[in-house]
Amino acid sequence: MNLNAYRDLILGWARDRNLIEGSSPERQLDKLFEENGEYAGSSARHYVPTKRDEMLLKMQDGLGDVFVVVCIMAAQLGYRDWE
């Protein structure tokens, strides 16, 4: 699956939960900082050479969370160049 397909699924999920119209870009920015902090923290806290695969999974999860927030924020701001 490519990023556009993921984006479409994310936006459908967000619309179902009223996160685009029912939230604000400012709230999403707060959420972006929160998710980015969790991503950065997970990579720093969980680095153990023998548990590299576990760390990579946590990093992938964190980047996915950041991508979700960015997609929602872009939709709220009316950004359409990527569609």
PDB file with one MODEL, atoms N, CA, C and O in Angstrom:
MODEL        1
ATOM      1  N   MET A   1       0.853  -1.171   0.000  1.00  0.00           N
ATOM      2  CA  MET A   1       0.000   0.000   0.000  1.00  0.00           C
ATOM      3  C   MET A   1       0.900   1.236   0.000  1.00  0.00           C
ATOM      4  O   MET A   1       1.920   1.257   0.690  1.00  0.00           O
ATOM      5  N   ASN A   2       0.537   2.256  -0.760  1.00  0.00           N
ATOM      6  CA  ASN A   2       1.349   3.471  -0.795  1.00  0.00           C
ATOM      7  C   ASN A   2       0.801   4.525   0.179  1.00  0.00           C
ATOM      8  O   ASN A   2      -0.251   4.327   0.786  1.00  0.00           O
ATOM      9  N   LEU A   3       1.515   5.632   0.321  1.00  0.00           N
ATOM     10  CA  LEU A   3       1.119   6.660   1.280  1.00  0.00           C
ATOM     11  C   LEU A   3      -0.236   7.277   0.952  1.00  0.00           C
ATOM     12  O   LEU A   3      -0.987   7.633   1.859  1.00  0.00           O
ATOM     13  N   ASN A   4      -0.557   7.407  -0.336  1.00  0.00           N
ATOM     14  CA  ASN A   4      -1.862   7.975  -0.695  1.00  0.00           C
ATOM     15  C   ASN A   4      -2.994   7.070  -0.221  1.00  0.00           C
ATOM     16  O   ASN A   4      -4.022   7.562   0.244  1.00  0.00           O
ATOM     17  N   ALA A   5      -2.823   5.781  -0.330  1.00  0.00           N
ATOM     18  CA  ALA A   5      -3.843   4.842   0.139  1.00  0.00           C
ATOM     19  C   ALA A   5      -3.977   4.929   1.659  1.00  0.00           C
ATOM     20  O   ALA A   5      -5.089   4.931   2.185  1.00  0.00           O
ATOM     21  N   TYR A   6      -2.858   5.000   2.356  1.00  0.00           N
ATOM     22  CA  TYR A   6      -2.909   5.159   3.811  1.00  0.00           C
ATOM     23  C   TYR A   6      -3.609   6.465   4.178  1.00  0.00           C
ATOM     24  O   TYR A   6      -4.454   6.497   5.073  1.00  0.00           O
ATOM     25  N   ARG A   7      -3.253   7.531   3.483  1.00  0.00           N
ATOM     26  CA  ARG A   7      -3.873   8.831   3.754  1.00  0.00           C
ATOM     27  C   ARG A   7      -5.384   8.757   3.601  1.00  0.00           C
ATOM     28  O   ARG A   7      -6.121   9.277   4.440  1.00  0.00           O
ATOM     29  N   ASP A   8      -5.851   8.114   2.535  1.00  0.00           N
ATOM     30  CA  ASP A   8      -7.291   8.006   2.309  1.00  0.00           C
ATOM     31  C   ASP A   8      -7.970   7.230   3.437  1.00  0.00           C
ATOM     32  O   ASP A   8      -9.052   7.604   3.890  1.00  0.00           O
ATOM     33  N   LEU A   9      -7.338   6.160   3.884  1.00  0.00           N
ATOM     34  CA  LEU A   9      -7.895   5.389   5.008  1.00  0.00           C
ATOM     35  C   LEU A   9      -7.913   6.225   6.289  1.00  0.00           C
ATOM     36  O   LEU A   9      -8.880   6.195   7.050  1.00  0.00           O
ATOM     37  N   ILE A  10      -6.836   6.966   6.513  1.00  0.00           N
ATOM     38  CA  ILE A  10      -6.744   7.818   7.700  1.00  0.00           C
ATOM     39  C   ILE A  10      -7.826   8.884   7.687  1.00  0.00           C
ATOM     40  O   ILE A  10      -8.483   9.119   8.701  1.00  0.00           O
ATOM     41  N   LEU A  11      -8.014   9.529   6.547  1.00  0.00           N
ATOM     42  CA  LEU A  11      -9.013  10.595   6.471  1.00  0.00           C
ATOM     43  C   LEU A  11     -10.421  10.044   6.640  1.00  0.00           C
ATOM     44  O   LEU A  11     -11.265  10.702   7.248  1.00  0.00           O
ATOM     45  N   GLY A  12     -10.694   8.862   6.120  1.00  0.00           N
ATOM     46  CA  GLY A  12     -11.992   8.230   6.346  1.00  0.00           C
ATOM     47  C   GLY A  12     -12.205   7.939   7.826  1.00  0.00           C
ATOM     48  O   GLY A  12     -13.280   8.191   8.369  1.00  0.00           O
ATOM     49  N   TRP A  13     -11.174   7.408   8.473  1.00  0.00           N
ATOM     50  CA  TRP A  13     -11.221   7.130   9.908  1.00  0.00           C
ATOM     51  C   TRP A  13     -11.453   8.416  10.694  1.00  0.00           C
ATOM     52  O   TRP A  13     -12.260   8.448  11.623  1.00  0.00           O
ATOM     53  N   ALA A  14     -10.734   9.483  10.311  1.00  0.00           N
ATOM     54  CA  ALA A  14     -10.857  10.762  11.015  1.00  0.00           C
ATOM     55  C   ALA A  14     -12.242  11.376  10.820  1.00  0.00           C
ATOM     56  O   ALA A  14     -12.813  11.934  11.758  1.00  0.00           O
ATOM     57  N   ARG A  15     -12.779  11.276   9.610  1.00  0.00           N
ATOM     58  CA  ARG A  15     -14.132  11.806   9.367  1.00  0.00           C
ATOM     59  C   ARG A  15     -15.172  11.034  10.182  1.00  0.00           C
ATOM     60  O   ARG A  15     -16.095  11.631  10.736  1.00  0.00           O
ATOM     61  N   ASP A  16     -15.026   9.729  10.255  1.00  0.00           N
ATOM     62  CA  ASP A  16     -15.954   8.912  11.042  1.00  0.00           C
ATOM     63  C   ASP A  16     -15.968   9.322  12.508  1.00  0.00           C
ATOM     64  O   ASP A  16     -16.983   9.166  13.186  1.00  0.00           O
ATOM     65  N   ARG A  17     -14.863   9.837  12.996  1.00  0.00           N
ATOM     66  CA  ARG A  17     -14.738  10.234  14.395  1.00  0.00           C
ATOM     67  C   ARG A  17     -14.844  11.742  14.592  1.00  0.00           C
ATOM     68  O   ARG A  17     -14.587  12.254  15.681  1.00  0.00           O
ATOM     69  N   ASN A  18     -15.228  12.452  13.519  1.00  0.00           N
ATOM     70  CA  ASN A  18     -15.391  13.904  13.558  1.00  0.00           C
ATOM     71  C   ASN A  18     -14.130  14.625  14.028  1.00  0.00           C
ATOM     72  O   ASN A  18     -14.202  15.603  14.772  1.00  0.00           O
ATOM     73  N   LEU A  19     -12.982  14.131  13.587  1.00  0.00           N
ATOM     74  CA  LEU A  19     -11.718  14.757  13.991  1.00  0.00           C
ATOM     75  C   LEU A  19     -11.291  15.883  13.048  1.00  0.00           C
ATOM     76  O   LEU A  19     -10.425  16.685  13.395  1.00  0.00           O
ATOM     77  N   ILE A  20     -11.883  15.945  11.880  1.00  0.00           N
ATOM     78  CA  ILE A  20     -11.502  17.004  10.948  1.00  0.00           C
ATOM     79  C   ILE A  20     -12.338  18.253  11.220  1.00  0.00           C
ATOM     80  O   ILE A  20     -11.796  19.335  11.447  1.00  0.00           O
ATOM     81  N   GLU A  21     -13.636  18.098  11.195  1.00  0.00           N
ATOM     82  CA  GLU A  21     -14.519  19.244  11.457  1.00  0.00           C
ATOM     83  C   GLU A  21     -14.655  19.531  12.950  1.00  0.00           C
ATOM     84  O   GLU A  21     -14.851  20.681  13.343  1.00  0.00           O
ATOM     85  N   GLY A  22     -14.553  18.500  13.781  1.00  0.00           N
ATOM     86  CA  GLY A  22     -14.799  18.658  15.207  1.00  0.00           C
ATOM     87  C   GLY A  22     -13.577  19.015  16.031  1.00  0.00           C
ATOM     88  O   GLY A  22     -13.665  19.152  17.251  1.00  0.00           O
ATOM     89  N   SER A  23     -12.445  19.166  15.376  1.00  0.00           N
ATOM     90  CA  SER A  23     -11.225  19.547  16.062  1.00  0.00           C
ATOM     91  C   SER A  23     -10.668  20.787  15.373  1.00  0.00           C
ATOM     92  O   SER A  23     -11.346  21.390  14.542  1.00  0.00           O
ATOM     93  N   SER A  24      -9.465  21.164  15.705  1.00  0.00           N
ATOM     94  CA  SER A  24      -8.865  22.358  15.092  1.00  0.00           C
ATOM     95  C   SER A  24      -7.408  22.076  14.751  1.00  0.00           C
ATOM     96  O   SER A  24      -6.796  21.170  15.317  1.00  0.00           O
ATOM     97  N   PRO A  25      -6.852  22.859  13.821  1.00  0.00           N
ATOM     98  CA  PRO A  25      -5.428  22.701  13.513  1.00  0.00           C
ATOM     99  C   PRO A  25      -4.545  22.940  14.747  1.00  0.00           C
ATOM    100  O   PRO A  25      -3.496  22.313  14.898  1.00  0.00           O
ATOM    101  N   GLU A  26      -4.978  23.847  15.623  1.00  0.00           N
ATOM    102  CA  GLU A  26      -4.204  24.118  16.832  1.00  0.00           C
ATOM    103  C   GLU A  26      -4.165  22.878  17.736  1.00  0.00           C
ATOM    104  O   GLU A  26      -3.126  22.548  18.307  1.00  0.00           O
ATOM    105  N   ARG A  27      -5.302  22.202  17.857  1.00  0.00           N
ATOM    106  CA  ARG A  27      -5.352  20.970  18.663  1.00  0.00           C
ATOM    107  C   ARG A  27      -4.493  19.884  18.025  1.00  0.00           C
ATOM    108  O   ARG A  27      -3.825  19.120  18.721  1.00  0.00           O
ATOM    109  N   GLN A  28      -4.517  19.823  16.702  1.00  0.00           N
ATOM    110  CA  GLN A  28      -3.699  18.833  16.010  1.00  0.00           C
ATOM    111  C   GLN A  28      -2.213  19.147  16.162  1.00  0.00           C
ATOM    112  O   GLN A  28      -1.387  18.237  16.233  1.00  0.00           O
ATOM    113  N   LEU A  29      -1.877  20.425  16.212  1.00  0.00           N
ATOM    114  CA  LEU A  29      -0.480  20.793  16.427  1.00  0.00           C
ATOM    115  C   LEU A  29      -0.022  20.323  17.804  1.00  0.00           C
ATOM    116  O   LEU A  29       1.081  19.797  17.951  1.00  0.00           O
ATOM    117  N   ASP A  30      -0.874  20.515  18.810  1.00  0.00           N
ATOM    118  CA  ASP A  30      -0.555  19.986  20.149  1.00  0.00           C
ATOM    119  C   ASP A  30      -0.345  18.471  20.079  1.00  0.00           C
ATOM    120  O   ASP A  30       0.606  17.938  20.652  1.00  0.00           O
ATOM    121  N   LYS A  31      -1.245  17.789  19.370  1.00  0.00           N
ATOM    122  CA  LYS A  31      -1.153  16.338  19.245  1.00  0.00           C
ATOM    123  C   LYS A  31       0.115  15.934  18.487  1.00  0.00           C
ATOM    124  O   LYS A  31       0.745  14.928  18.811  1.00  0.00           O
ATOM    125  N   LEU A  32       0.480  16.726  17.478  1.00  0.00           N
ATOM    126  CA  LEU A  32       1.697  16.448  16.719  1.00  0.00           C
ATOM    127  C   LEU A  32       2.924  16.522  17.617  1.00  0.00           C
ATOM    128  O   LEU A  32       3.798  15.657  17.552  1.00  0.00           O
ATOM    129  N   PHE A  33       2.991  17.551  18.454  1.00  0.00           N
ATOM    130  CA  PHE A  33       4.118  17.671  19.381  1.00  0.00           C
ATOM    131  C   PHE A  33       4.143  16.491  20.347  1.00  0.00           C
ATOM    132  O   PHE A  33       5.204  15.948  20.652  1.00  0.00           O
ATOM    133  N   GLU A  34       2.969  16.104  20.820  1.00  0.00           N
ATOM    134  CA  GLU A  34       2.875  14.965  21.740  1.00  0.00           C
ATOM    135  C   GLU A  34       3.371  13.672  21.076  1.00  0.00           C
ATOM    136  O   GLU A  34       4.188  12.946  21.641  1.00  0.00           O
ATOM    137  N   GLU A  35       2.865  13.402  19.876  1.00  0.00           N
ATOM    138  CA  GLU A  35       3.245  12.173  19.171  1.00  0.00           C
ATOM    139  C   GLU A  35       4.720  12.179  18.787  1.00  0.00           C
ATOM    140  O   GLU A  35       5.397  11.155  18.879  1.00  0.00           O
ATOM    141  N   ASN A  36       5.214  13.339  18.358  1.00  0.00           N
ATOM    142  CA  ASN A  36       6.624  13.439  17.990  1.00  0.00           C
ATOM    143  C   ASN A  36       7.513  13.205  19.206  1.00  0.00           C
ATOM    144  O   ASN A  36       8.560  12.566  19.104  1.00  0.00           O
ATOM    145  N   GLY A  37       7.093  13.724  20.353  1.00  0.00           N
ATOM    146  CA  GLY A  37       7.846  13.491  21.579  1.00  0.00           C
ATOM    147  C   GLY A  37       7.862  12.020  21.953  1.00  0.00           C
ATOM    148  O   GLY A  37       8.889  11.494  22.384  1.00  0.00           O
ATOM    149  N   GLU A  38       6.720  11.354  21.789  1.00  0.00           N
ATOM    150  CA  GLU A  38       6.665   9.919  22.079  1.00  0.00           C
ATOM    151  C   GLU A  38       7.567   9.140  21.125  1.00  0.00           C
ATOM    152  O   GLU A  38       8.252   8.202  21.532  1.00  0.00           O
ATOM    153  N   TYR A  39       7.560   9.538  19.852  1.00  0.00           N
ATOM    154  CA  TYR A  39       8.422   8.879  18.862  1.00  0.00           C
ATOM    155  C   TYR A  39       9.896   9.046  19.239  1.00  0.00           C
ATOM    156  O   TYR A  39      10.656   8.078  19.274  1.00  0.00           O
ATOM    157  N   ALA A  40      10.279  10.285  19.517  1.00  0.00           N
ATOM    158  CA  ALA A  40      11.679  10.554  19.860  1.00  0.00           C
ATOM    159  C   ALA A  40      12.063   9.834  21.142  1.00  0.00           C
ATOM    160  O   ALA A  40      13.152   9.270  21.244  1.00  0.00           O
ATOM    161  N   GLY A  41      11.176   9.856  22.106  1.00  0.00           N
ATOM    162  CA  GLY A  41      11.460   9.196  23.372  1.00  0.00           C
ATOM    163  C   GLY A  41      11.578   7.694  23.226  1.00  0.00           C
ATOM    164  O   GLY A  41      12.430   7.068  23.857  1.00  0.00           O
ATOM    165  N   SER A  42      10.727   7.114  22.398  1.00  0.00           N
ATOM    166  CA  SER A  42      10.775   5.654  22.256  1.00  0.00           C
ATOM    167  C   SER A  42      12.071   5.216  21.600  1.00  0.00           C
ATOM    168  O   SER A  42      12.624   4.176  21.958  1.00  0.00           O
ATOM    169  N   SER A  43      12.556   5.979  20.663  1.00  0.00           N
ATOM    170  CA  SER A  43      13.800   5.589  20.006  1.00  0.00           C
ATOM    171  C   SER A  43      14.988   5.762  20.949  1.00  0.00           C
ATOM    172  O   SER A  43      15.934   4.975  20.909  1.00  0.00           O
ATOM    173  N   ALA A  44      14.941   6.778  21.788  1.00  0.00           N
ATOM    174  CA  ALA A  44      16.045   7.002  22.722  1.00  0.00           C
ATOM    175  C   ALA A  44      15.996   6.035  23.900  1.00  0.00           C
ATOM    176  O   ALA A  44      17.025   5.493  24.305  1.00  0.00           O
ATOM    177  N   ARG A  45      14.802   5.818  24.450  1.00  0.00           N
ATOM    178  CA  ARG A  45      14.657   4.974  25.644  1.00  0.00           C
ATOM    179  C   ARG A  45      14.795   3.495  25.367  1.00  0.00           C
ATOM    180  O   ARG A  45      15.255   2.741  26.225  1.00  0.00           O
ATOM    181  N   HIS A  46      14.405   3.072  24.185  1.00  0.00           N
ATOM    182  CA  HIS A  46      14.347   1.647  23.915  1.00  0.00           C
ATOM    183  C   HIS A  46      15.539   1.117  23.128  1.00  0.00           C
ATOM    184  O   HIS A  46      15.517  -0.018  22.652  1.00  0.00           O
ATOM    185  N   TYR A  47      16.574   1.932  22.990  1.00  0.00           N
ATOM    186  CA  TYR A  47      17.708   1.432  22.230  1.00  0.00           C
ATOM    187  C   TYR A  47      18.541   0.484  23.083  1.00  0.00           C
ATOM    188  O   TYR A  47      19.228   0.889  24.021  1.00  0.00           O
ATOM    189  N   VAL A  48      18.456  -0.750  22.733  1.00  0.00           N
ATOM    190  CA  VAL A  48      19.283  -1.806  23.314  1.00  0.00           C
ATOM    191  C   VAL A  48      19.709  -2.651  22.123  1.00  0.00           C
ATOM    192  O   VAL A  48      18.859  -3.205  21.426  1.00  0.00           O
ATOM    193  N   PRO A  49      21.005  -2.760  21.879  1.00  0.00           N
ATOM    194  CA  PRO A  49      21.446  -3.468  20.669  1.00  0.00           C
ATOM    195  C   PRO A  49      20.801  -4.836  20.464  1.00  0.00           C
ATOM    196  O   PRO A  49      20.555  -5.238  19.327  1.00  0.00           O
ATOM    197  N   THR A  50      20.527  -5.549  21.543  1.00  0.00           N
ATOM    198  CA  THR A  50      19.938  -6.885  21.394  1.00  0.00           C
ATOM    199  C   THR A  50      18.435  -6.831  21.129  1.00  0.00           C
ATOM    200  O   THR A  50      17.824  -7.854  20.819  1.00  0.00           O
ATOM    201  N   LYS A  51      17.831  -5.633  21.252  1.00  0.00           N
ATOM    202  CA  LYS A  51      16.387  -5.480  21.023  1.00  0.00           C
ATOM    203  C   LYS A  51      16.115  -4.504  19.890  1.00  0.00           C
ATOM    204  O   LYS A  51      15.143  -3.750  19.928  1.00  0.00           O
ATOM    205  N   ARG A  52      16.967  -4.521  18.898  1.00  0.00           N
ATOM    206  CA  ARG A  52      16.858  -3.593  17.777  1.00  0.00           C
ATOM    207  C   ARG A  52      15.510  -3.720  17.067  1.00  0.00           C
ATOM    208  O   ARG A  52      14.901  -2.705  16.731  1.00  0.00           O
ATOM    209  N   ASP A  53      15.037  -4.934  16.834  1.00  0.00           N
ATOM    210  CA  ASP A  53      13.767  -5.126  16.134  1.00  0.00           C
ATOM    211  C   ASP A  53      12.602  -4.517  16.906  1.00  0.00           C
ATOM    212  O   ASP A  53      11.705  -3.920  16.312  1.00  0.00           O
ATOM    213  N   GLU A  54      12.617  -4.666  18.210  1.00  0.00           N
ATOM    214  CA  GLU A  54      11.569  -4.079  19.050  1.00  0.00           C
ATOM    215  C   GLU A  54      11.596  -2.558  18.946  1.00  0.00           C
ATOM    216  O   GLU A  54      10.550  -1.916  18.846  1.00  0.00           O
ATOM    217  N   MET A  55      12.802  -1.984  18.972  1.00  0.00           N
ATOM    218  CA  MET A  55      12.938  -0.539  18.853  1.00  0.00           C
ATOM    219  C   MET A  55      12.421  -0.059  17.502  1.00  0.00           C
ATOM    220  O   MET A  55      11.733   0.960  17.429  1.00  0.00           O
ATOM    221  N   LEU A  56      12.744  -0.780  16.436  1.00  0.00           N
ATOM    222  CA  LEU A  56      12.279  -0.382  15.107  1.00  0.00           C
ATOM    223  C   LEU A  56      10.765  -0.422  15.009  1.00  0.00           C
ATOM    224  O   LEU A  56      10.169   0.442  14.366  1.00  0.00           O
ATOM    225  N   LEU A  57      10.128  -1.407  15.633  1.00  0.00           N
ATOM    226  CA  LEU A  57       8.665  -1.466  15.635  1.00  0.00           C
ATOM    227  C   LEU A  57       8.067  -0.276  16.367  1.00  0.00           C
ATOM    228  O   LEU A  57       7.070   0.292  15.921  1.00  0.00           O
ATOM    229  N   LYS A  58       8.665   0.102  17.482  1.00  0.00           N
ATOM    230  CA  LYS A  58       8.185   1.269  18.224  1.00  0.00           C
ATOM    231  C   LYS A  58       8.374   2.550  17.405  1.00  0.00           C
ATOM    232  O   LYS A  58       7.527   3.443  17.436  1.00  0.00           O
ATOM    233  N   MET A  59       9.473   2.632  16.685  1.00  0.00           N
ATOM    234  CA  MET A  59       9.714   3.804  15.843  1.00  0.00           C
ATOM    235  C   MET A  59       8.707   3.862  14.690  1.00  0.00           C
ATOM    236  O   MET A  59       8.197   4.934  14.363  1.00  0.00           O
ATOM    237  N   GLN A  60       8.425   2.714  14.079  1.00  0.00           N
ATOM    238  CA  GLN A  60       7.430   2.673  13.004  1.00  0.00           C
ATOM    239  C   GLN A  60       6.065   3.101  13.524  1.00  0.00           C
ATOM    240  O   GLN A  60       5.356   3.865  12.868  1.00  0.00           O
ATOM    241  N   ASP A  61       5.701   2.614  14.690  1.00  0.00           N
ATOM    242  CA  ASP A  61       4.424   2.986  15.292  1.00  0.00           C
ATOM    243  C   ASP A  61       4.368   4.490  15.540  1.00  0.00           C
ATOM    244  O   ASP A  61       3.364   5.141  15.253  1.00  0.00           O
ATOM    245  N   GLY A  62       5.450   5.027  16.071  1.00  0.00           N
ATOM    246  CA  GLY A  62       5.503   6.464  16.340  1.00  0.00           C
ATOM    247  C   GLY A  62       5.409   7.302  15.079  1.00  0.00           C
ATOM    248  O   GLY A  62       4.698   8.306  15.050  1.00  0.00           O
ATOM    249  N   LEU A  63       6.119   6.899  14.042  1.00  0.00           N
ATOM    250  CA  LEU A  63       6.035   7.638  12.775  1.00  0.00           C
ATOM    251  C   LEU A  63       4.646   7.542  12.179  1.00  0.00           C
ATOM    252  O   LEU A  63       4.153   8.503  11.590  1.00  0.00           O
ATOM    253  N   GLY A  64       4.011   6.389  12.327  1.00  0.00           N
ATOM    254  CA  GLY A  64       2.631   6.237  11.857  1.00  0.00           C
ATOM    255  C   GLY A  64       1.698   7.192  12.581  1.00  0.00           C
ATOM    256  O   GLY A  64       0.834   7.804  11.953  1.00  0.00           O
ATOM    257  N   ASP A  65       1.858   7.331  13.894  1.00  0.00           N
ATOM    258  CA  ASP A  65       1.036   8.261  14.663  1.00  0.00           C
ATOM    259  C   ASP A  65       1.244   9.698  14.193  1.00  0.00           C
ATOM    260  O   ASP A  65       0.286  10.460  14.067  1.00  0.00           O
ATOM    261  N   VAL A  66       2.492  10.064  13.936  1.00  0.00           N
ATOM    262  CA  VAL A  66       2.799  11.411  13.436  1.00  0.00           C
ATOM    263  C   VAL A  66       2.137  11.619  12.074  1.00  0.00           C
ATOM    264  O   VAL A  66       1.572  12.684  11.827  1.00  0.00           O
ATOM    265  N   PHE A  67       2.196  10.638  11.199  1.00  0.00           N
ATOM    266  CA  PHE A  67       1.590  10.742   9.876  1.00  0.00           C
ATOM    267  C   PHE A  67       0.079  10.932   9.977  1.00  0.00           C
ATOM    268  O   PHE A  67      -0.496  11.719   9.225  1.00  0.00           O
ATOM    269  N   VAL A  68      -0.563  10.224  10.891  1.00  0.00           N
ATOM    270  CA  VAL A  68      -2.012  10.371  11.087  1.00  0.00           C
ATOM    271  C   VAL A  68      -2.343  11.813  11.454  1.00  0.00           C
ATOM    272  O   VAL A  68      -3.257  12.407  10.882  1.00  0.00           O
ATOM    273  N   VAL A  69      -1.616  12.367  12.391  1.00  0.00           N
ATOM    274  CA  VAL A  69      -1.884  13.739  12.828  1.00  0.00           C
ATOM    275  C   VAL A  69      -1.650  14.732  11.690  1.00  0.00           C
ATOM    276  O   VAL A  69      -2.435  15.662  11.505  1.00  0.00           O
ATOM    277  N   VAL A  70      -0.585  14.539  10.937  1.00  0.00           N
ATOM    278  CA  VAL A  70      -0.289  15.449   9.822  1.00  0.00           C
ATOM    279  C   VAL A  70      -1.390  15.375   8.762  1.00  0.00           C
ATOM    280  O   VAL A  70      -1.776  16.403   8.205  1.00  0.00           O
ATOM    281  N   CYS A  71      -1.890  14.198   8.482  1.00  0.00           N
ATOM    282  CA  CYS A  71      -2.982  14.048   7.512  1.00  0.00           C
ATOM    283  C   CYS A  71      -4.224  14.796   7.966  1.00  0.00           C
ATOM    284  O   CYS A  71      -4.858  15.497   7.177  1.00  0.00           O
ATOM    285  N   ILE A  72      -4.569  14.648   9.235  1.00  0.00           N
ATOM    286  CA  ILE A  72      -5.752  15.329   9.772  1.00  0.00           C
ATOM    287  C   ILE A  72      -5.561  16.835   9.726  1.00  0.00           C
ATOM    288  O   ILE A  72      -6.468  17.563   9.323  1.00  0.00           O
ATOM    289  N   MET A  73      -4.397  17.309  10.132  1.00  0.00           N
ATOM    290  CA  MET A  73      -4.132  18.744  10.122  1.00  0.00           C
ATOM    291  C   MET A  73      -4.184  19.307   8.698  1.00  0.00           C
ATOM    292  O   MET A  73      -4.742  20.381   8.476  1.00  0.00           O
ATOM    293  N   ALA A  74      -3.615  18.597   7.755  1.00  0.00           N
ATOM    294  CA  ALA A  74      -3.636  19.055   6.360  1.00  0.00           C
ATOM    295  C   ALA A  74      -5.075  19.156   5.854  1.00  0.00           C
ATOM    296  O   ALA A  74      -5.421  20.113   5.160  1.00  0.00           O
ATOM    297  N   ALA A  75      -5.906  18.187   6.192  1.00  0.00           N
ATOM    298  CA  ALA A  75      -7.313  18.240   5.776  1.00  0.00           C
ATOM    299  C   ALA A  75      -8.023  19.427   6.419  1.00  0.00           C
ATOM    300  O   ALA A  75      -8.819  20.103   5.766  1.00  0.00           O
ATOM    301  N   GLN A  76      -7.742  19.682   7.688  1.00  0.00           N
ATOM    302  CA  GLN A  76      -8.355  20.819   8.372  1.00  0.00           C
ATOM    303  C   GLN A  76      -7.960  22.145   7.731  1.00  0.00           C
ATOM    304  O   GLN A  76      -8.764  23.075   7.658  1.00  0.00           O
ATOM    305  N   LEU A  77      -6.734  22.221   7.275  1.00  0.00           N
ATOM    306  CA  LEU A  77      -6.233  23.461   6.683  1.00  0.00           C
ATOM    307  C   LEU A  77      -6.588  23.596   5.206  1.00  0.00           C
ATOM    308  O   LEU A  77      -6.260  24.596   4.568  1.00  0.00           O
ATOM    309  N   GLY A  78      -7.259  22.584   4.673  1.00  0.00           N
ATOM    310  CA  GLY A  78      -7.700  22.649   3.287  1.00  0.00           C
ATOM    311  C   GLY A  78      -6.624  22.354   2.272  1.00  0.00           C
ATOM    312  O   GLY A  78      -6.763  22.688   1.095  1.00  0.00           O
ATOM    313  N   TYR A  79      -5.559  21.733   2.715  1.00  0.00           N
ATOM    314  CA  TYR A  79      -4.463  21.392   1.797  1.00  0.00           C
ATOM    315  C   TYR A  79      -4.906  20.279   0.871  1.00  0.00           C
ATOM    316  O   TYR A  79      -5.217  19.178   1.325  1.00  0.00           O
ATOM    317  N   ARG A  80      -4.939  20.557  -0.436  1.00  0.00           N
ATOM    318  CA  ARG A  80      -5.452  19.588  -1.405  1.00  0.00           C
ATOM    319  C   ARG A  80      -4.444  19.187  -2.476  1.00  0.00           C
ATOM    320  O   ARG A  80      -4.760  18.338  -3.309  1.00  0.00           O
ATOM    321  N   ASP A  81      -3.252  19.758  -2.488  1.00  0.00           N
ATOM    322  CA  ASP A  81      -2.271  19.463  -3.531  1.00  0.00           C
ATOM    323  C   ASP A  81      -1.836  18.010  -3.539  1.00  0.00           C
ATOM    324  O   ASP A  81      -1.312  17.526  -4.541  1.00  0.00           O
ATOM    325  N   TRP A  82      -2.045  17.321  -2.452  1.00  0.00           N
ATOM    326  CA  TRP A  82      -1.574  15.943  -2.353  1.00  0.00           C
ATOM    327  C   TRP A  82      -2.646  14.946  -2.767  1.00  0.00           C
ATOM    328  O   TRP A  82      -2.377  13.745  -2.808  1.00  0.00           O
ATOM    329  N   GLU A  83      -3.841  15.406  -3.072  1.00  0.00           N
ATOM    330  CA  GLU A  83      -4.920  14.490  -3.451  1.00  0.00           C
ATOM    331  C   GLU A  83      -4.954  14.254  -4.936  1.00  0.00           C
ATOM    332  O   GLU A  83      -5.803  13.507  -5.423  1.00  0.00           O
TER     333      GLU A  83
ENDMDL
END
